[in-house]
Amino acid sequence: MFTNKKQFKTGVYRTKGSISNFRCRLTIRKIHSLIDVPNLEGLDKSLDATDLPENGSYETRIISWQEKIFSQYEKDYYRIKENCKTDHQKKYYQMLKAEPHEPQLLFTYVDADNYYPDEQNNAPQLQLSKLMQNKTQSFHLMADLGREVLLYTLTWNPEEGIMTVFPDFNNITTNPLYQEMRESNLHMYHYALERYFVEKPFTPVIKNHVACIGKSNILMFPTMVRKDRFEIPKQLHRNLLILLEIVRATNFDYDGIHIRYRINLPVDIKMANKNSELTGSTHASKQLNGFWHFGHCHELLLNVPITSEVQLSVDVYFEAISIDSWCRERYLGHAHLSIPLRSQINETTINFMQLTNVGSMADRMEVFLVGNRRQVDLPAFYGMTGATIINRYANESSSSGRLQIQFQTVQQHLPKILNEGYFKIAKKTKNITLKELITSYNAARERLEEFVDLQY
């Protein structure tokens, strides 16, 4: 009728998925219909003292990987602050302090608890644990039946993607396992561990984090330690974000236009993100009601030194190109925009300048046959390099089109005490850095948490 312990087997499973998606259903049930068989030493004890309440006779839980469920003993032990010496114990103290945990029959020991069961006498399981020691994570599912009883042991090898389950998964209705508890009376418990599947992948809810859910994939931003939430630039520097949007163009002579651009930074300005691009191009746009619409955005994060000198600026050079059905590139002009490195929101329209021989037959033939594509040293043309440009073709310049642009610059906030401390001449002045300010804030918050339950 019942499964014999000698028939216990170890289940070995391989998966390519994340172990954080693992769920199992653990069920335990007390059999009340059995005849009580008292022990001789238990005749003077009352049956009510050992019997469980009605709501404790059946319990089922959905348990995720390394989910901590406290027993009655752990709850009483970790609620006393003086008992918690290590970081792991202090973590349990904060968990019990933040949320109420009502202990029942089932509880767990996670890998960090360093629990080593003595009841595990299965030879294949011992062999596997010796082969994979120091590589695996262990997870023990327990029951409080008057004493601690080990129900299941799960191990996970992240390198091989292998999970072992001892005893193997079973079902509470077809092949339950059983446990006899002989105290003042004989009690029988049935229990089972089943794999739990959900229709949608599990997404943990983390405050102040964003989950982007698509049709088949889930992207979750990793949890960051509080001290790492701010990217602090080095001393005497600040971060500045430039948001540039190319909106639309007008007054060009050809269709199929796209805008290419290049950003030149001053000497002392560095990119905070090394993967940022200083060049780019919009998509090709067809004319609609006299406009070529783009809506192209570019984002650039810069690391700017804090100085009292003249305000610096970033130079952006634009080039308008038209590609016809023969894949010929027609040069339609170029333009320049200077963006000061200060906080601002601005919208402007810039005029494009084209180098051409106005009215000459050779110029019109060149545009038709080869597209009139010219390579121009734009920084030198606009006088940003201090050198003069020599036009060996004796071209003239003319206005060719207009481009509407929106841009915004957002600079990192600096407390007033920092700015004053940097530029004071007195050598005795103590400068407070942003890193020191955030460190002191974190320390003060941790001290406050010892007395007040803060809601995150």
C-alpha positions in Angstrom: 0.0 0.0 0.0 2.8 2.4 0.9 6.1 3.1 -0.7 9.0 1.3 1.0 12.0 3.4 1.9 14.3 0.8 0.3 12.7 1.7 -3.1 13.8 5.4 -2.9 15.5 6.6 -6.0 17.4 9.7 -6.9 16.0 11.7 -9.8 18.6 13.3 -12.1 17.3 16.1 -14.4 19.1 18.3 -16.9 17.8 21.7 -17.9 19.0 24.7 -19.9 16.7 27.2 -18.2 17.4 29.4 -15.2 17.2 27.8 -11.8 15.3 30.8 -10.6 12.3 29.6 -12.6 12.2 26.3 -10.7 9.0 25.7 -8.7 7.8 22.6 -6.8 4.7 21.7 -4.8 5.3 20.1 -1.4 2.4 18.4 0.3 2.1 16.7 3.7 -1.0 15.1 5.2 -1.6 13.5 8.6 -3.6 10.2 8.6 -6.2 10.5 11.3 -7.9 7.1 10.7 -5.1 5.0 12.1 -5.6 3.3 15.5 -3.5 5.0 18.3 -0.9 2.6 19.7 0.4 4.0 23.0 3.9 3.4 24.3 4.4 2.2 27.9 6.2 5.4 28.8 3.4 7.5 27.3 0.5 6.1 29.2 0.5 9.0 31.7 0.4 11.7 28.9 -2.6 13.2 27.4 -3.4 12.6 23.8 -4.4 16.3 23.2 -0.9 17.4 24.1 0.7 15.7 21.1 -2.1 15.9 18.6 -1.9 18.6 16.0 -4.7 21.1 15.4 -7.1 20.5 12.6 -5.7 23.2 10.4 -2.2 21.6 10.7 -3.2 18.1 9.5 -2.9 19.0 5.9 -0.4 21.5 4.4 0.7 22.3 0.8 3.2 24.9 -0.4 4.5 26.2 -3.7 8.3 26.6 -3.1 10.8 28.3 -5.3 14.5 27.6 -5.4 16.4 28.6 -2.3 13.2 30.1 -0.7 13.6 30.4 3.0 10.7 29.1 5.2 11.4 29.4 8.9 10.6 26.7 11.5 9.2 27.5 15.0 12.7 27.1 16.5 14.3 29.5 13.9 11.6 32.0 14.4 12.1 32.1 18.1 16.0 32.1 17.8 16.4 34.8 15.0 13.9 37.2 16.6 16.4 37.8 19.4 18.9 40.3 18.1 21.7 39.2 20.5 21.7 35.7 18.8 22.4 37.2 15.4 26.2 37.6 15.1 27.0 36.9 11.4 25.7 38.7 8.3 23.6 35.7 7.4 21.9 35.7 10.8 21.4 39.5 10.7 19.7 39.0 7.4 17.2 36.5 8.9 16.7 39.0 11.8 15.7 41.7 9.3 13.4 39.3 7.4 11.5 38.3 10.5 11.4 41.9 11.7 10.0 43.2 8.3 7.4 40.6 7.7 5.5 38.2 10.0 6.3 34.5 9.4 3.9 32.0 10.9 5.6 28.6 11.2 3.7 25.5 10.3 4.7 21.9 9.5 6.9 22.6 6.5 10.1 24.6 6.5 13.4 24.7 4.5 17.1 24.9 4.8 18.8 26.8 2.0 22.4 26.4 0.9 23.7 29.3 3.1 22.4 27.5 6.2 25.1 24.8 5.9 22.7 22.0 6.9 24.1 18.5 6.6 21.5 15.7 7.1 22.5 12.5 8.8 19.5 10.5 7.4 20.8 10.5 3.9 22.1 6.9 3.4 21.4 6.5 -0.3 24.6 5.2 -1.9 24.0 6.8 -5.4 23.1 10.1 -3.8 26.3 10.1 -1.7 28.4 9.2 -4.7 26.9 12.1 -6.7 27.5 14.6 -3.8 31.1 13.6 -3.6 31.6 14.0 -7.3 29.9 17.4 -7.4 31.0 18.9 -4.1 32.0 22.6 -4.0 30.1 23.1 -7.3 26.5 22.5 -6.2 23.9 24.3 -4.3 21.8 22.3 -1.8 18.2 22.8 -0.8 16.5 20.8 2.0 12.8 20.4 2.4 11.9 19.7 6.1 8.9 19.0 8.3 8.4 19.8 12.0 6.8 16.6 13.3 7.8 17.0 16.9 11.3 16.8 15.7 13.1 17.8 12.5 12.4 15.4 9.7 14.2 15.6 6.3 11.7 15.0 3.5 13.7 15.8 0.3 17.1 17.0 -0.7 17.6 18.9 -3.9 21.0 19.8 -5.4 21.9 22.0 -8.4 25.1 22.0 -10.5 25.2 25.3 -12.4 28.1 24.3 -14.6 26.4 21.1 -15.9 22.8 22.3 -15.6 22.0 19.1 -13.6 19.5 18.9 -10.7 19.3 15.8 -8.4 16.2 15.1 -6.3 16.3 12.6 -3.5 13.8 10.9 -3.1 12.5 11.5 -6.6 9.3 13.4 -7.5 6.1 11.6 -6.6 2.3 12.2 -6.3 0.3 12.5 -3.1 -2.6 10.4 -4.6 -0.8 7.6 -6.4 2.6 7.0 -4.7 3.0 9.1 -1.6 5.9 8.6 0.8 5.2 8.1 4.5 6.7 8.9 7.8 5.9 7.2 11.1 6.3 9.3 14.3 6.2 7.3 17.5 5.9 9.6 20.6 3.1 9.0 23.2 1.1 7.7 20.3 1.7 6.4 16.7 1.2 9.0 14.0 1.4 8.6 10.2 2.1 11.3 7.7 2.0 11.1 3.9 4.0 13.5 1.8 4.8 14.2 -1.9 6.9 16.5 -4.0 5.6 17.4 -7.4 7.0 19.6 -10.2 4.9 22.8 -10.5 4.4 24.4 -13.9 2.9 27.8 -14.7 1.5 29.0 -18.0 3.6 32.2 -17.9 7.2 32.5 -16.7 7.5 33.7 -13.1 8.5 37.4 -12.8 9.7 38.4 -9.3 8.3 41.8 -8.3 11.1 44.1 -7.2 10.4 47.6 -6.1 12.1 50.4 -8.1 12.9 48.0 -10.9 11.5 47.7 -14.4 10.5 44.4 -16.1 10.2 44.4 -19.9 7.9 41.6 -20.9 7.7 40.5 -24.5 6.0 37.6 -26.2 8.5 35.0 -25.3 11.4 36.6 -23.3 11.6 38.4 -20.0 14.3 41.0 -19.3 14.8 41.9 -15.7 17.2 44.5 -14.6 19.5 43.0 -11.9 19.1 44.1 -8.3 21.8 46.6 -7.3 23.3 47.1 -3.9 22.3 50.4 -2.4 25.8 51.8 -2.5 26.1 51.0 -6.2 22.9 52.7 -7.3 24.8 56.0 -8.1 27.6 56.2 -10.6 29.8 58.8 -9.1 32.3 60.5 -11.3 35.8 61.2 -10.0 36.5 64.4 -8.0 36.1 67.7 -9.8 34.0 66.1 -12.6 30.3 65.8 -13.3 28.1 63.9 -15.8 26.2 65.7 -18.5 23.6 64.0 -20.8 22.9 65.3 -24.3 19.6 64.3 -25.9 19.5 65.2 -29.6 16.5 64.8 -32.0 16.5 65.4 -35.7 12.9 66.2 -36.4 12.3 67.1 -40.1 13.8 68.8 -43.2 12.4 71.2 -45.8 13.4 73.0 -49.1 15.7 70.3 -50.6 15.7 69.7 -54.3 15.8 65.9 -54.3 13.8 63.1 -52.6 15.0 60.1 -50.6 17.0 62.2 -48.1 18.8 61.0 -45.1 21.0 63.1 -42.7 24.4 62.0 -41.5 26.0 63.7 -38.5 29.3 63.7 -36.5 29.9 65.0 -33.0 33.2 66.6 -32.1 34.1 66.9 -28.4 36.4 69.4 -26.7 39.8 68.3 -25.6 38.9 67.8 -21.9 35.5 66.2 -22.4 35.3 62.4 -22.2 32.5 59.9 -22.9 31.1 58.4 -19.6 29.9 55.3 -21.6 32.7 53.9 -23.8 30.1 52.2 -26.1 28.6 55.6 -27.1 28.8 56.6 -30.8 29.9 60.0 -32.0 28.6 59.4 -35.5 25.2 58.4 -36.9 22.7 58.6 -39.7 18.9 58.8 -40.0 16.8 56.6 -42.1 16.0 57.6 -45.7 12.8 59.7 -45.8 10.3 60.3 -48.6 8.7 63.8 -49.0 5.2 64.2 -47.5 3.4 67.6 -47.9 6.7 69.4 -48.4 8.5 67.8 -45.4 10.9 65.0 -44.9 10.2 63.5 -41.4 12.9 61.8 -39.4 12.2 61.7 -35.6 15.8 60.4 -35.1 17.2 60.5 -31.5 20.7 60.3 -30.3 21.9 60.1 -26.7 25.3 60.9 -25.4 26.6 60.8 -21.8 29.7 63.0 -21.1 32.1 63.4 -18.3 32.8 67.1 -17.9 35.4 68.7 -15.6 34.2 71.3 -13.2 36.1 74.5 -14.0 35.5 78.2 -13.6 36.6 78.9 -17.2 34.5 79.9 -20.2 31.6 77.6 -21.0 32.5 74.7 -23.3 30.4 73.5 -26.2 30.0 70.4 -28.4 30.1 70.8 -32.2 27.7 68.7 -34.4 28.3 68.6 -38.2 25.4 67.6 -40.4 25.5 66.4 -44.0 22.3 65.9 -46.2 22.5 63.0 -48.8 20.0 61.9 -51.4 20.1 58.4 -52.9 18.3 57.9 -56.2 17.0 54.7 -57.7 20.4 54.0 -59.2 22.0 54.1 -55.7 23.8 57.3 -56.5 24.5 59.6 -53.6 23.8 63.3 -54.3 25.4 65.8 -52.0 22.7 68.3 -50.8 24.8 70.4 -48.4 26.1 70.5 -44.9 25.5 72.5 -41.7 26.9 73.1 -38.2 25.4 73.3 -34.7 27.1 74.3 -31.5 25.5 72.9 -28.2 26.7 74.7 -25.0 27.4 72.3 -22.1 24.9 73.7 -19.7 21.4 72.7 -18.6 18.9 73.7 -21.4 16.0 72.7 -23.6 16.1 74.2 -27.0 14.6 73.9 -30.5 16.2 75.4 -33.6 16.2 75.3 -37.4 19.6 75.3 -39.2 20.3 76.2 -42.8 22.3 73.8 -45.0 25.1 75.2 -47.2 25.9 73.6 -50.5 29.2 74.0 -52.5 28.2 74.3 -56.2 28.9 76.2 -59.4 25.6 78.0 -59.8 24.4 78.2 -63.3 27.1 76.2 -64.9 26.4 73.4 -67.3 29.2 71.3 -65.9 27.7 71.4 -62.4 24.3 70.2 -63.6 25.9 67.4 -65.5 28.0 66.4 -62.5 24.9 66.2 -60.3 23.0 64.1 -62.9 25.8 61.7 -63.8 27.9 61.2 -60.6 25.7 62.7 -57.9 28.0 65.7 -57.1 29.3 63.9 -54.0 32.0 65.9 -52.2 34.1 65.1 -49.2 34.5 68.3 -47.2 36.6 68.9 -44.0 33.7 70.4 -42.1 35.7 71.4 -38.9 38.2 73.3 -41.1 35.4 74.7 -43.3 33.6 76.3 -40.3 36.9 77.6 -38.8 37.0 75.2 -35.8 40.6 74.0 -36.4 42.2 77.4 -36.9 43.3 76.5 -40.5 41.9 77.9 -43.8 40.2 75.7 -46.4 41.4 75.9 -50.0 38.7 75.3 -52.6 40.6 74.1 -55.6 37.4 73.8 -57.7 36.5 77.5 -57.1 33.0 76.5 -56.0 30.5 78.9 -54.8 28.1 78.3 -51.8 24.4 78.5 -51.8 21.5 77.7 -49.4 20.1 74.2 -50.1 17.6 73.3 -47.3 16.6 73.6 -43.7 16.6 71.1 -40.8 14.6 71.3 -37.6 16.4 70.0 -34.5 15.5 69.7 -30.8 18.1 69.1 -28.1 18.3 69.0 -24.4 21.2 68.8 -22.0 20.8 67.6 -18.4 23.7 67.9 -16.0 24.3 66.1 -12.8 23.2 68.0 -9.7 26.0 69.1 -7.3 25.2 70.3 -3.8 26.1 73.9 -3.1 28.6 72.9 -0.5 30.6 70.9 -3.1 30.9 73.8 -5.5 31.9 76.2 -2.9 34.5 73.8 -1.4 36.1 73.2 -4.8 36.8 76.9 -5.6 37.6 78.3 -2.2 41.2 79.6 -2.0 41.6 78.8 1.8 43.7 75.7 2.2 42.0 74.9 5.5 38.7 74.3 3.9 37.5 70.7 4.1 36.1 69.5 0.7 33.2 67.1 0.9 33.0 64.8 -2.1 29.8 63.3 -3.5 31.0 59.8 -2.7 31.5 60.7 1.0 28.0 62.3 1.0 26.3 59.2 -0.3 28.3 56.9 2.1 27.2 58.9 5.1 23.6 58.8 3.9 23.7 55.0 3.6 25.2 54.7 7.1 22.6 57.0 8.6 19.8 55.1 6.9 21.1 51.8 8.3 21.2 53.2 11.8 17.6 54.5 11.4 16.4 51.0 10.2 17.5 49.6 13.6 14.7 51.6 15.3 12.1 52.2 12.6 10.5 49.8 10.1 11.0 51.7 6.8 8.7 51.0 3.8 10.6 50.6 0.5 
